[in-house]
Amino acid sequence: MNPENYLVLAAILFAIGTVGFMVRRNALIAFMSVELMLNATNLALVTFSRINGNIDGQIASFFVMIVAAAEIVVGLAIIVSIFRTRRSASVDDANLLKF
Amino acid sequence: MVNPLQTAILEPVAASGLFQMAWLMIAIPLVSAAFLLLVGKASNAWGHLLATLAPIASFGIGLALFFQLLGASVAERTVEVPVYEWIGVGPWDVQIALLVDQLSILFVLLITGVGSLIHIYSIGYMEHDERRRRFFAYLNLFIAAMLVLVLANSYLVLFIGWEGVGLASYLLIGFWQHRPAAAAAAKKAFVMNRVGDIGMALAMITMFAHFGSVEFAEVGKNAAQFSPLTATLVGLFLLLAACGKSAQVPLQAWLLDAMEGPTPVSALIHAATMVTAGVYLIVRSGPIFDQTPVASTAVVVVGTVTLLVGAWIGTSKDDIKKVLAGSTMSQIGYMILAAGIGPAGYVFAIFHLLTHGFFKANMFLGAGSIMHGMDDDVNMRNFGALGRAMRWTFLTFAMGYLAIIGFPFFAGFYSKDHIIVAAFEHNMIVGICALIGAGITAYYMTRLMVMTFFGRKRWEHGVHPHESPGVMVFPLVVLAILSVVAGVAMNSWINGWLVPAVGGEEHTYGLLDGFTEPIGWLTMGVVAIGVVIAVSVFKSVPKEAPRGNFLERAARRDVYGDDINNAVVVNPLMAFIGLLTGFDRGKVDGAVEGIGASTSGLGQVLRRLQSGYVRSYGLTMVAGAVLVGAVLILGQLA
């Protein structure tokens, strides 16, 4: 099977994630969109690893996974605490940090 | 015009024996001043006695040195006493050394002698002042600084003393600093002296640049190498310095205000010693003035103008101390005039300086004694008929009076006569001015005498004049005796003594010269006219000052000295400063504050980007990422 198809799939997933991040108000959905973008990137990295016949891309994807896991821990905690205090998970409502 | 007479060039010999102790004369009062200021209140009870012993000790050493010099041959009368090396860098070698010669030793005796008497007088005069110890410490500081000034062997060391006496003068004029007038007068004296100091500094810098040395002996030896222009400039710089210190026109305005200080200060600093430093400076700088007829003429003009202006001011003041201050200006004008004539006049300048030191200190202390008895009143319109109430003060004052107007055989008769004769030999107009000055001197001094000691009582209610205590009368008596005999004692001797040190013509003057020359008779005639006019005009003295004619009104305003200073210097400077301040506020501050304001204005605009909406941040990030990606891809393609 042609590895370039995987790249096309990764690009489609990344685009979905980007659009989702920008249009959805719900913090959890936006968060999932970010994860989708990260995983699309992972897919692209692994594909490049396959194309080039070495494991550099796979190593990079492990780093991404670890950073993503840490980010989820922190990010979910923030979202939960915002939800508790404001009774809302909308990112547009959490707009106090501004000029 | 070149001076036919030569100025003496100093050729000092090394010090030996007693001369090595010369520094003690300065050290004793200096240490005493420091001690009294540092120990503080603990020495309140006896501080004034210690301070009085200090100048007496210096006087003793000075007297011993004087007799040593008197016994030495002429070639060995100029003694240099090294103290220590101050600056020794490469070709620069600045020594602190003292120069004891015929000129400086006379000054030492005047300063420490009159200084000691004034210290004694101050014990009585300042008795009820709670800051008496501090006053005496300042007096000691002055004595030390003045001795540095006259004993210096170079202009630089002289300058240390020069500034030291300026400081002491400032501290003592403003001694009663709770009085705004005294504080202002002190500041005025200090600032106007700084103007003169600029001249002193410029003169020293020029000498250093040309000779690498500012020692009197070196400069004297090399002065002939000055180009005429440089010599003229240095001469004018020195004249400026002398004008500041000696209250000569145009820097005269501070001296009249300086009378705000305690009266012993006026007697010591602003009559007998410090204000004569300018005369000393010019006489010491003789070799330079020899090279420059222009500067010498300027000195003569300044002296002549000042002797007339000072006398003019003296004629119309009602404040007894201000009359004496105007008189001091005038008499120093005589000295400066004599010093400007050149080697022919140096001896006369110093002679008059010494006699003036005696009789003017005498009269100032007498004025202090009167104030002491009249509850510190200085207005002569409130005096009158004090001759009987204060007999000693009256008698001693009268001796000073006869000395200053040049009554035959009194001190001023000899010293002033020489100057007038020399002025006539120098230039007819200058001579006539000096003669007129003598007449005005007789007029205003007679006016002072009549208003103070004769006529009806015009005392304020509740004033009971009484004679001052013995501790104040004793100095008056000593100074009165000196006012009488100093002229006779020194007239025949001082010329032969000073000529080897300052230059001039060896000549023995007789005691009766004044009666053999026509100018002598002329002077006595003018003086008599002045006395007669004053006696007839001031037969009765109104309590309120009459409006007076134009001349009197001008004199009461110090011949518009302050107005001229304001118009010529202060107001233009203030306008210029206003301009500069405006520029600083408007342009400099405007530029700095404009940068700040525009930065914060830009911030006001840019901070709108921080909207708080996460999704708009996301959009910005995506747009940025796309932009970077596009650039990378286009870069690959290109």
Interface residues (C-beta under 8 A of the other chain):
Chain A: T18 F21 M22 V23 R25 A30 V91 D92 A94 N95 L96 L97 K98 F99
Chain B: R607 R608 Q610 S611 G612 Y613 V614 R615 G618 L619 V622
